[in-house]
Amino acid sequence: MNVNDISFPNLNIYLHDVPKGFSVFGFWIALYGVIIAIGMMLGVALAVYDRRSRGLSDEPIWDLALVGIPSGIVGARIYYVIFAWQFYKDDPVQIFNLRQGGLAIYGGVIGAFIAILIYSRVKKQDMLELWDSVALGFLIGQALGRWGNFFNREVFGGYTDNIFAMRLPIDAVRARDISDGLQATIEAGQDFIQVHPTFLYESTWNLALLLILFIYRRHKAFSGEIFFLYIAGYGIGRFWIESIRTDQLYITGTTVPVSMVLAACMTLAGVGLDIYIRHKNSEKRQKDDRAQDIVP
């Protein structure tokens, strides 16, 4: 394979000279960044649409776009660097090099959550209602953003020969992303790796989850339910996808993938909070009904 080629042999798809970016007036622009930027814009547009379609003001979304997006990017980078410090400790300047990837969605959610928390307190807005719209925006942004990983030749899994198996030239990927297990599958003289396209799995999962939540949003039982279902649904998908990735980030001093732990916690929290609030609301309705029954 040529260094810029990507193929899906079991689908008979062979892509020649897939670029990582392009040059404008001598300035190199990475497709990774372009795709993430487009994903952010689509996320804002979808959140605005959701608010308008439910008769709510879209002004908070525009306000949050100015502070939430930068906060999310900073949070995503800080999270990644913390759990991948071994790759930056000898050359800290690389912390600021986003062209090679290195944004963790969990850090982005944390950064955005802090921004929304502060904004909702200052502006006296319903934070959970805001998150219901933002969660939809996150999903479309994540679904598209994963294709930035495709162009960067990163975020792939171990060896597979399933229908979606993807081949990447060894020289096109970061050496640290080739795990020992994957290395063992490379035959003498072979210039490519054949892997799970986990970016594709997660992108597809996010789109499916977005469709479900978008349809359900008008039937939600309480403010915040879309957000809780988002973190639960995303957690389920991320848990199994993370289990086959070769670029896992580990809890310091252990071999436990931090993203799998967080995915499990997100799922339990999302499901648990949804059940708890539904139960509390049901109790309140029953109490109100009883109170009405005894009114003379």
URBEL-V280676 format. One record per residue. PSI is psi in whole degrees, -180 to 180 (none if undefined). OMEGA is omega as a letter, one per 30 degrees, with the letter a starting at -180 (999 if undefined). Layout:
<<PSI OMEGA> <PSI OMEGA>>
This chain:
<<144 l> <155 a> <-25 a> <8 a> <153 l> <137 a> <156 l> <85 a> <-37 a> <-9 l> <1 a> <40 l> <123 l> <115 a> <122 a> <141 l> <53 l> <117 a> <156 l> <-14 a> <-165 a> <163 a> <135 l> <113 a> <40 l> <-2 l> <123 a> <127 l> <119 a> <134 l> <-28 l> <-49 a> <-38 a> <-45 a> <-41 l> <-40 l> <-43 l> <-41 l> <-40 l> <-44 l> <-41 l> <-37 l> <-44 l> <-44 a> <-41 a> <-40 l> <-40 l> <-46 l> <-44 a> <-44 a> <-47 a> <-41 a> <-18 l> <14 l> <24 a> <156 l> <138 l> <-1 a> <-41 l> <-33 a> <-43 l> <-39 l> <-45 a> <-30 l> <-32 a> <-30 a> <-33 a> <-40 a> <-50 l> <-40 l> <-40 l> <-42 l> <-45 l> <-45 l> <-41 a> <-38 a> <-43 l> <-45 a> <-48 a> <-45 a> <-40 a> <-46 a> <-1 l> <32 a> <-30 a> <-22 a> <-9 a> <-17 a> <-31 a> <-12 l> <72 a> <-23 a> <-28 a> <-13 l> <-32 a> <2 a> <93 a> <-5 a> <-25 a> <14 a> <-167 l> <44 l> <123 a> <125 a> <-34 l> <-42 l> <-35 l> <-41 l> <-42 l> <-45 l> <-44 l> <-38 l> <-44 l> <-43 a> <-44 a> <-37 l> <-48 a> <-45 a> <-47 a> <-33 l> <-45 a> <-44 a> <-1 a> <49 l> <158 l> <106 a> <-42 a> <-35 l> <-38 l> <-42 a> <-29 l> <-40 l> <-42 a> <-35 l> <-40 l> <-41 l> <-39 l> <-44 a> <-44 l> <-36 l> <-41 l> <-41 a> <-44 l> <-40 a> <-32 l> <-24 l> <-16 l> <-35 l> <-34 l> <-49 a> <-26 l> <-6 a> <54 a> <175 a> <60 l> <168 a> <-167 l> <-170 a> <142 l> <157 l> <28 l> <-180 a> <-27 a> <9 a> <136 a> <138 l> <131 l> <138 l> <137 a> <-38 a> <-10 a> <-10 a> <161 l> <135 a> <-35 a> <-15 l> <-9 l> <101 a> <168 l> <-40 l> <-40 l> <-39 l> <-36 a> <-18 a> <-6 a> <118 a> <161 a> <129 l> <-5 a> <131 a> <15 a> <164 l> <149 l> <119 a> <168 l> <128 l> <74 a> <-24 l> <-38 a> <-42 l> <-48 a> <-38 l> <-44 l> <-42 l> <-45 a> <-39 l> <-41 l> <-44 l> <-40 l> <-45 a> <-45 a> <-48 a> <-33 l> <-40 l> <-38 a> <-20 a> <-33 a> <-8 a> <10 a> <148 a> <-21 a> <161 l> <130 a> <-13 a> <-39 l> <-40 l> <-45 a> <-40 l> <-31 l> <-51 a> <-33 l> <-49 a> <-43 l> <-39 l> <-42 l> <-50 a> <-44 a> <-32 a> <-50 a> <-33 l> <-42 l> <-31 a> <-20 a> <0 l> <151 a> <-9 a> <37 a> <144 l> <132 a> <151 l> <130 a> <129 l> <6 a> <177 l> <26 l> <118 l> <121 a> <-34 a> <-31 l> <-38 l> <-46 l> <-37 l> <-44 l> <-42 l> <-40 l> <-44 a> <-48 a> <-42 a> <-46 a> <-48 l> <-44 a> <-45 l> <-39 l> <-47 l> <-43 a> <-48 a> <-39 l> <-41 l> <-44 l> <-42 l> <-38 l> <-42 l> <-40 a> <-42 l> <-42 l> <-41 l> <-42 l> <-39 l> <-41 l> <-38 l> <-38 l> <-33 a> <-30 a> <-1 l> <124 a> <none 999>>
